[in-house]
Structure formats: structure tokens, C-alpha cells
């Protein structure tokens, strides 16, 4: 991926970046990180890392409201959908920090 840093962050940094300060995004990202991050391919980890650099209002539109832009790459949409699905599947068991 040309527009993303080619170095994966340490696990502690990824988890820290999952903390957004917006409860909905915290639940989605922390839940996804704790339950799914280690199972991602290296390429998907880069995409997730890139997502964590995006502004909260954009992430909220994508993850909470499902408003994906038309030009969103299939790989990025896949990670967003995985995040959403993980949250829906585990609503009854949220990650506590």
C-alpha cells in the first residue's frame, strides 16, 4: 500500500489508537482489536492502522451509520464491515477497559 507507512505499530500503540474518546468508536475499535486484530493478515493490519489515522466524524459515518463513500477501496470496506460485524455479534459482551 503506497500511501500507508510500511511499518506496523507495536500492539500497545495500536490498542491505544483504538481509544477515540467517542464511546461508540471506542466500543467498536477496542472490541475489534481485542477479539480480532491478531487474526488479521499483515495487509489487513496496515489497513486497520490506516483507519485509526482517520478523523472521528468520518469513522463515525462509516462504522456507526454505515455511510461508506463510493470510492472506498474494497479492502478498506472489508475491514470496516469486519469491525461492524464483530460489534454486532458481541453486543451482549462489550470489552471493558
NUTOR-925878 format. One line per 3 residues: for each residue x, y negated, z of N, C-alpha, C. Coordinates in steps of 0.02 Angstrom, whole numbers. Example, Ala and Ser with C-alpha at 12.3 -4.5 7.8 and 13.67 -1.06 7.14 Angstrom:
<rs>
660,284,390,615,225,390,660,165,390  642,112,354,684,53,357,645,-2,394;
</rs>
This chain:
<rs>
42,58,0,0,0,0,45,-62,0  42,-100,-52,88,-155,-62,78,-213,-15  17,-227,5,4,-287,44,3,-275,119;
24,-217,140,24,-200,211,96,-186,233  113,-207,293,178,-190,321,188,-115,318  246,-92,300,258,-20,291,282,14,355;
278,-20,411,297,10,475,236,19,518  225,81,539,169,93,585,187,65,653  137,36,685,147,9,752,151,67,802;
183,56,858,181,106,912,108,115,936  93,173,963,25,189,984,-3,138,1033  37,115,1080,13,67,1129,-7,1,1096;
29,-19,1044,12,-81,1009,-54,-72,970  -63,-15,938,-125,-3,901,-184,-6,949  -178,28,1006,-234,28,1054,-246,-42,1081;
-193,-79,1094,-201,-148,1118,-238,-190,1066  -220,-182,1002,-253,-221,949,-326,-201,941  -345,-142,964,-415,-121,962,-458,-162,1010;
-427,-193,1059,-463,-235,1107,-475,-303,1075  -538,-317,1059,-553,-376,1020,-582,-433,1060  -612,-418,1117,-646,-470,1155,-719,-477,1136;
-741,-439,1088,-811,-436,1067,-834,-365,1083  -880,-358,1130,-898,-292,1158,-912,-240,1104  -950,-258,1053,-967,-210,1001,-905,-184,966;
-859,-229,949,-798,-209,914,-753,-169,961  -750,-190,1025,-710,-152,1073,-733,-79,1076  -799,-70,1081,-826,-2,1086,-811,39,1023;
-819,8,966,-807,43,903,-734,60,895  -690,10,901,-619,22,889,-586,65,942  -600,51,1006,-570,92,1058,-595,164,1056;
-659,172,1042,-686,240,1035,-655,277,977  -648,242,921,-617,273,862,-544,290,877  -509,243,907,-438,255,921,-430,316,967;
-467,316,1022,-460,370,1071,-482,438,1046  -531,439,1002,-558,503,979,-530,525,912  -509,479,869,-494,498,800,-426,477,773;
-395,426,801,-336,397,771,-281,449,757  -268,492,805,-214,541,797,-227,592,741  -288,597,719,-304,645,665,-298,613,596;
-288,548,593,-283,513,528,-219,529,492  -222,527,427,-161,532,387,-120,468,396  -59,469,376,-16,410,380,-47,352,341;
-71,366,281,-102,313,240,-163,283,275  -204,325,305,-263,300,341,-243,260,403  -188,279,435,-164,240,492,-143,170,469;
-112,165,411,-94,99,384,-157,58,371  -208,89,344,-271,53,330,-303,30,396  -304,74,445,-333,55,510,-293,-3,540;
-228,1,535,-184,-53,560,-200,-118,524  -210,-115,459,-228,-174,420,-296,-202,443  -344,-158,456,-409,-180,480,-403,-219,545;
-359,-197,588,-350,-231,653,-322,-301,646  -297,-318,587,-272,-386,575,-326,-433,548  -385,-407,535,-439,-446,506,-476,-486,561;
-506,-543,542,-542,-583,592,-605,-548,617  -621,-561,680,-679,-528,711,-745,-539,674  -761,-600,650,-825,-607,615,-831,-562,554;
-775,-552,518,-776,-508,460,-786,-436,482  -750,-415,533,-757,-347,558,-827,-334,585  -856,-384,617,-923,-376,642,-972,-366,585;
-965,-404,532,-1009,-395,473,-1002,-325,445  -942,-301,441,-930,-235,412,-953,-179,458  -931,-181,521,-942,-124,566,-1009,-124,601;
-1031,-182,622,-1094,-185,660,-1154,-189,614  -1148,-230,562,-1205,-242,517,-1201,-201,452  -1144,-170,439,-1137,-129,379,-1136,-169,314;
-1119,-233,318,-1116,-276,259,-1046,-272,228  -1036,-222,186,-972,-213,153,-969,-254,89  -914,-289,76,-908,-326,13,-902,-277,-46;
-924,-299,-103,-922,-258,-164,-851,-238,-183  -803,-282,-170,-734,-269,-192,-692,-232,-139  -723,-206,-88,-687,-169,-36,-661,-103,-65;
-598,-88,-52,-569,-26,-80,-605,35,-50  -609,89,-88,-640,150,-62,-605,176,0  -540,171,3,-502,195,61,-520,155,124;
-525,89,117,-542,47,174,-614,60,196  -659,66,147,-729,80,164,-734,147,200  -695,195,179,-695,261,212,-677,255,286;
-625,217,302,-605,208,372,-659,172,411  -689,121,381,-743,85,414,-802,131,429  -820,172,381,-876,219,390,-858,271,444;
-795,293,445,-774,339,497,-781,307,566  -762,244,571,-769,208,635,-843,204,655  -885,186,608,-957,181,622,-985,249,643;
-969,301,606,-996,367,620,-974,393,688  -911,381,705,-886,401,770,-925,367,825  -941,303,816,-978,266,866,-1049,293,873;
-1081,306,817,-1150,332,819,-1152,401,851  -1103,442,835,-1101,511,861,-1087,513,936  -1055,461,962,-1033,462,1032,-1065,407,1074;
-1123,381,1052,-1156,327,1089,-1168,344,1162  -1184,406,1175,-1201,426,1243,-1138,433,1286  -1080,434,1255,-1017,443,1292,-967,389,1272;
-980,327,1288,-934,274,1268,-867,280,1304  -816,253,1272,-749,251,1301,-749,197,1354  -727,213,1413,-721,164,1467,-647,145,1472;
-635,80,1479,-566,57,1482,-547,40,1552;
</rs>
